Amino acid sequence: MVLSGRVAVVDDDANTLRAISRLLRVCGFEISGFASAEEFLDSGTVGHATCVIIDVYLTGMSGIELRLRLSALNPSLPVIFMTGAVDDATREEALAAGCAAFLRKPVEGRVLLDAIKQAR
């Protein structure tokens, strides 16, 4: 499956960030990877991304806080949340913040690609 667009991935787990970035590059996406929400916001990438994949639980600003900031900067930017710790309260908070998808880690490649296609 070859897709296109610029996807930003924000995850403080280096292995997850590397694996998702590699998968998406192979599928034709331009990837920008960030280890924190603050790094992403400072990068100038927000206006160029066609989709953002965010870990819910980041060091520093949380993924949900980042989504709320992104809503003010670019309300139509699709956000996909990922987390290894799924509970109803977190899921509800993520959905209320306005995510296109809420995925459990580890995420299967096909599931992530389908979520990106649907989000855009």
Secondary structure, DSSP 8 states (H G I E B T S, - for coil): ----SEEEEE-S-HHHHHHHHHHHHHTT-EEEEESSHHHHHHHT-TTT-SEEEEESS-SSS-HHHHHHHHHHH-TT--EEEEESS--HHHHHHHHHH--SEEEESS--HHHHHHHHHHH-
